[in-house]
Amino acid sequence: MHSITLPRNGTFDAWRDAARALLSAGTPPEGILWAHGAQEGDLFGGDTPLPAVKGQITVPKAFLPLAKLAVWHRDPQRFARLYAMLHALQTDKHLLEDRADPRVERLNAMAKEVSRDKHKMTAFVRFRELGDPRANRRAFAAWFEPTHFILEPTAPFFARRFGDMDWSIYTPDLTAHFDGDLAFAEGAPKPPFPEDATEDLWRTYFRSIFNPARVKPKAMQAEMPKKYWKNMPEAQLIPELLAQADARAAEMAANAPTLAPARAAPILDRLRAEQAAKLDSQDAFLTALKGCRRCPLWEHATQPVAGEGPEDAALMFVGEQPGDTEDLTGRPFTGPAGQVFDTALHVNGIRRQEAFVTNAVKHFKFRPRGKRRLHQNPDRDEIAHCKWWLDLEIQRVAPRLIVAMGGTALESLTGSRDGLLKRRGRFEQTPEGTPILVTVHPSYILRLPDDRLRAEETARFQTDLALAARWLVGDAPDRTAGSPASRA
């Protein structure tokens, strides 16, 4: 039986050297007793001398970064677990790829916990100034209680960030000192630090960034666990700020800026007209759209997809966003949903080349899965950012009627997608007064799993488009009080 006691400082290097020697000697995992620190040494006679390393030990590339994290975990079996994995990898090189293996699962969980603990340390260490022991360098100290043995792997971060000052970080397990060179000593109890005026700055900063309208105590404590609060000056304010949150949020709402006065409306209208004048042709619009960086969707899409059709079209169709086919072709409604759309137009005698067809969002949003790109719905911010382009198209074409196909189009045009199916087949208006007919998106029909339902919804969609055609000739029934149909 081999007995190995690893030092508190240089733990990973010591474990690696011991593991190499023992593995080269063919020592099985059950033949080793591991310990950490002098106080955890072998109770039965001290450490066993290590055998000489014979030959070269090879491991998969993923093992080393995993070991460099898991070795700092507080699990008493961490060294044994790592050596057992190293031993198993000599006969099964692909073992780490099996995430269902309990040994792999445990080591990955340990590495993740250590990584999270390191992040907490870099975020929550608070230094106090001790004075000026040198003529040109200030001295600071901090106390921290990590969950795992992370001071040694995390201390270089502080050395890089605070290389122009002397500092010490004390923990119960180990102490780090920096005076231009990084050194370690035994752990210590929390020292009696002097008062530091800079802590008032922390409290002032924290109070200024605290948003009472977005308080989520559980989420906050998940990121800033209570165990760290006692050593963070700004955390002393949290109970008070939480207690006052509702009142402060109400006060903020009461003092929120009001809408622009009525005299500002002509100015805004003039600015919109000037923007539209600069993009008064499809070529100018396309050139500008290709440079759009208003939201991150452009980064992964192949190209933006603008609307197409005559610029004096009486009827405009607005869909959601380009799909996979549209993203590649650069034209709207050319994929499977486009085929459903074209059929409905044909059934109702609507010529596509006489309508303007576009989307509320101009870039394809997707999630890759292998070679496929799976559609994802645009979020509210993406819809709002892209509304600028849709508004320019509406202003340039000035259609008599817009058909809003699906929730994204309805939200962009009216500000809300709520109750889409209840609003379907009804006439509404944009804030600027352009009439809208509400219907579903053709892709909704394609997603229906039942053939009978799909046939029924296809017929309803065609009926909705027939209603749009009848509206244009003044023959649509009044589907809602004060509807455009009643005034046509």
N, C-alpha and C positions, 0 to 999 in steps of 0.2 A: 504493500500500500504506500503510495506517494502522498506526502503532506506538503502542500504549497501554500505559503502565506504571502499575499501580494501587498505591496506598500500602498498607503493612502495617496501618495503622490507618484505619478508615473504608472498608474494602475494598468492602463491598456497595454503599454509597451511591455511591462513585466508579464502580464497574462500571455501576450503573444509569444514572447521568448520561451516561457514555460510550455505553452501548448505545442510549439514547434518541436521542442526537445522531446516531450513526452510522446507526441504523435510519431516522430521518427523512430522512437524505440518500440512502437507498437503497443503503447499502454492503453488499455481500454478505459472508457469513461468511469466505470465502476471501481477502478483501481486508484482513484485520486480523491483526496480530501482537499478542498479549496477553502481558504480563509482570507480575510481582508483586514489589514492593520495588525499591529503588534498585539493588541488586546484580544484579537480573535485567533491567535496562533493555535497550533496543534497542542492539545492537552496531553498528548501521549509521547512526547519526546522531541519535539521540534521538527523543522522541515527536513525533507529528504533531498540530498544533492541531485541536481538534474543531470540526466544523461547527455552525452554530446549529440548535437544535431547531425543526422546522417541523411545525405541527399537533399533534394528540394521538395518542399511542400507546396502543392498547388491547390487553389480553391477557386470557385466561381467568382466572377467580378463583383456580384451583388453581396457576397458575404462580408467583405471588409467594412463597407460603410454601415452595414447592419450591426456588426460587432462593435464598431467604434461608438455607437449609441447605446446598445443594450448593456455594454459592460459597466455603464455608470448607473444602472438601475439599482434600486434598493432591495430587490429580490435576493434573499440569501443564497439562492441556487443559480445566480446569474452566470458565474464562471463555469459551473458544471454544465449548465444548459448550452453555453457557447461551445465548450469543448465537445460535448456530445454531438452537436450539430457539425462541428468541424470533422469529427471522426466519421460521422455518417456520410458526409460529402465525399469522402475518399472512395466510396463505392457507389454512390448515387449522386452524380454531378448535377442532376436536375431537381434535387430535392427542394431547393428554395422556391422553385416555380409552383410547387403544390401548396397553395395557400390554405387548403383544407387540412393539411397535416397539423396535428396539435402542437408539435414542436416548432414548426415554422410560424404558426399563428401566434404562439406565445412570445417568441422573439420579436416578431413584428410589432406586437402590442407594446412590448417593453421599449422598443426603439421609439415608437410614437410617443409614449408617455415621457420619455427622457427629452425628446425634441421639444415637446410642449413645455416642459419644465424649464428648459434652457431659454425658450422664448419669454416665459414669465420673468425669469431673472433679469434679462436685458431690459424688460419693460418696467419692473417694479423695484429695482435697487435705487435707494435714495441716499446720496452721499451727504455728509455733514463736514463742514470745513473745520479743521483742527488748528489752524494757524499757519505760520510761514516758517518752516524749519530751515529753509535755504533762502538765499538772497533773491533768487529769481524764480522760485517754484512754490506753489501753494500745496498744502497737504489736506487730504480728505479721507474719510473713512465711512464705511457702511456696514450694516448688519443685515443678513438675509438668512432665511430658513428654508432652503429648498426641500422639495420632496425627495429628490434623489441626489446622488453624489456628483453634482454637475459643476462645481466650482472650477475644477481643473480644466475641463474642455471649454468652459464659457469665459474664463478670465482673459484669454487673448483678445476677445471682443473689446473688453474695457481697456486693455493696453493699447489697442489701435485707436480707440475713440478718445481716450484721455491720456495720450502720450505726453502731454505737456505739463502734467502735474503728478505729484506723488499721491498714492492712494493705497488703501487697504480695504479688503472685503473680508469680514469675519463671518463664518458659518459654524454650526456646532461640530462639523466633521473636519473642516480644513480652513486655513486662512491664506489669502493671497495678498502679497505685498508688491507694489510697483514703485520703483524710483528711477526708472529708465530701463531696468531689467526686471523681469517677472520672477518672483520666488514664492515658495509655498512653505507654510509651517503648520503645526498641529491646529486643530479646531479649538475654539475658545467660547466661553460664555459671552453674552452681549456686553461690550464695554460701556462705560458711562460717558456717552458722547456729550459734548457741550451744546448749548442752544445755537441754532444757526438761523440768521435772519433771512437766508434765501428760502426757507420753508414757507415764509409768507408769500413769496412769489409763486410757489407751487399752488398754494391755496387760492390765490387771486386768479391764476391761470385756469385752474379747474372750475372755479365758480363761473368764470366768463364763458367757458365752452359747454357748460352743463345746459342741456336743452330740456326744460320741464315738459314740453309737448311730446317728447319721444322717450319717456322713461319706461324702461322694461327691466325691473329689478332682477328677474331671474337670468335674463341674458347678460346683464351687467356683471352679476356674480359669477357667471360661467367664465367670463373673460378676466374678471378681477376677483378671485376667490377671497372670502373674508379672512383667511389665514394671513394674507399679506397686508391687511388694512392697518394693523397696529404700528407698522414701520413706515407708513406712507402718510406724510403730513396732510395731503389733500383729502385722504379718506376720512379724516375726522369730520369733514363737511357733509358726507353722504347722508347720514340720518336726517340732518336738518333740511338738506335740499330735497330729499324724497318727501318729507312731511309737507313742504311748501309747494310741491310740484303742481298739484291741481290748481291752487290759487294763482300761481305764476302763469300757468298755461292759459287760464281764463283772462288774466290781465293782458297777456300778449295778443290774444284774439281780439280783445276789445280795442287795443291800440294799433291793430293791423292797418296798413294803408288802405284807403278806399279806392274804388275804381277811378280811372282817369275822368276828369270832368268832361261834360258834353262838348266843350269847345275844343277838346283834344281830338275828337272824332274826325273832323276835316283834315287835320294834320296827318293822322294815321292813314286815312284814305289816300291822301296825296303820296305818302311814302310807299304804300302798296302799289299805287299806279306807276310810280317811278320804277319800282322793281320789275313790274310786269312789262313796262316799256323796254327795259334793257334785255328782257328775254322774250321778245315779242314774236319769235319764230321758233319752230321746232328744232332747228339746228342750234340756235343759241341756247335753247333750253337744255338740249342734250349735252352740249359742251360744259355748261355750268353744272349739270347733274353729275357728270363723270368726276368732277372734283369735289363732290359732297363729302364732308367729314363731320356732319352734324351729330352722328351717333356711331358707335363702333361696328355696325353691321357691314360697312363697306370693306372691312379688313379681310373677311373670309369669302365674301360673295365674288363671283366671277366678274360681274358688271352690274351697274344699275339698269333698271328696266323702266323706261318712261312710257307714258300713255301713247296711243297712236290712233289716228283718225283725222277727219277733216276739222279744221279749226273753227268752222261755223256749224258744227254738228248740233242738232236740236236735242239729241239724246246722248247722255254720258253714262257709262257703266263703270262703277268703282268696286274693285275687288279688294282682297286682303293684301297680298304681297306676291312677288314672283315665286314660282315653285322651282323644282330642279330643272325641268325642261326650259322654262322661261329664263332662268339664270344663265343657261348655256346659249340660248338663241338670241337673247336680248329683246324679245317681243312678249307682250302680255297675252295670257290665256292661249298658250300653244301646247300645253300638256293635256293630261286626261281630263282635268276640270274644264279646260278650254273646249274639248270635244262635246261635253254636256252642254256648255254654254252655246256653242255654234249650232247644235241641234235645236235648242230652244229658240234661237233667233230664226232659224230656217222655218220651223213650224209656224211661227207667227208672222212670217213675211218681212222680218226686219233684216235689212242688209247690213252686215257688219261694217262694210267699208263706208257706210253713211253715218255710223255712230262713232263716238270717241270712247275707247276702252282703256282703262288705266287701273292702278292699284293705289291703296292708301299708303303703303310702304313700298319703297322702290328697290330695296335690296333683299335678297333671299336670306332668311334666318333659318339655320338648320343645325342639327347635331349629327356628327359623323358616326357611322356604325359600320366598320369594315369599309367596303367600297361604296356603301350607300350613304345618302345624305337625307336624314329624317327631318321633315318639316317641324318647325317650332313656331308657336304663336308669337307675334311681336308684343312686347310689353307696352305699358302706358307711355313711358318716356320715349320709346322708339316711334310710337305712333305720333306723339306730339311733335317730335323733331322733324318728322317727314311731312307733317301737315303743311308746312311752308311750301313744299313742292306741289302738293295737291291743290292748295289754294291758288297757286300761280296758274296751274292748268285750268282750273275752273274759271278763273278770271279771264284767261286768254280765249277759251272756247265759248264761255257764256252760254251754256246749254239751257234749254227750256225746262228739262227734267233730268234729274240724276237718279239712277237706280243703284241703291246701296246694297251690295251683295255680301252679307255676312257681318259678324259683330265688329271686326276691325274697321271696316268701311263705315259702319253706322257710328262707331265711337269717334272716328276722325271727323265725320261730317256733322254730328249733332252733339258730341261730348259725352254720350252714354250709349252703351250697348245693352243695358238692362232690358229684360223682357223682349228679346229679339223675336221670338216665335209669336208672342202676343201682338207685336207691332207689325208683323209680316203682312203684306198686302195692303198696308195703310200708307197714306200720304202724309209726309211731314215737311219741315223746311230747315234749311241751314240757317245759322244766325244772320246771314246776309239776305235771306228771303228766297233762295233758290228751292223750288219744290223737290222733294225726295220721295221715291217709292222704296219701301223696305222689303227685302226678300232675303233668302238664304244664299250662301255661297255654293256653287256647284260641287265643291269638294265635300261639303256636308252630305250631299246625296251619295257620293262615291263611298263614303265611310260607313254607310248603313249596311249591316251584315245580312239583312233579310231581303231576298229578291222582291217580294211583294211590297215591302215598305219602300224599297228603292224605286219601284215603278210608280207607286203613289206619289212620292215626293218629286219625282221627275215631272209628273203631270202637273203638280201644284206649282212647280217652278215655271213651267211653260205657261201656266195660267197667269202667274204674276207678270211675266214679260208681255203677255197679251194685254194685260191691264195698262202697262206702260205705253204700248202702241195705241191703244184706244184713247188714252189721256191726251196724246199728242194731237189727235184729231177731234178732241172735245167730246168723246163718247164714253168716258170712264165714269162709273158710278161714284157717288160721294161715299168714301169709306171712313171719313171722320169729320167731325164738325169743323167747319171753316177750312176744309181741305182745298188744295189747288183745283181739284176736279170740279168742285162746285162753282169755281170762278172761271173755268176754262171757256 
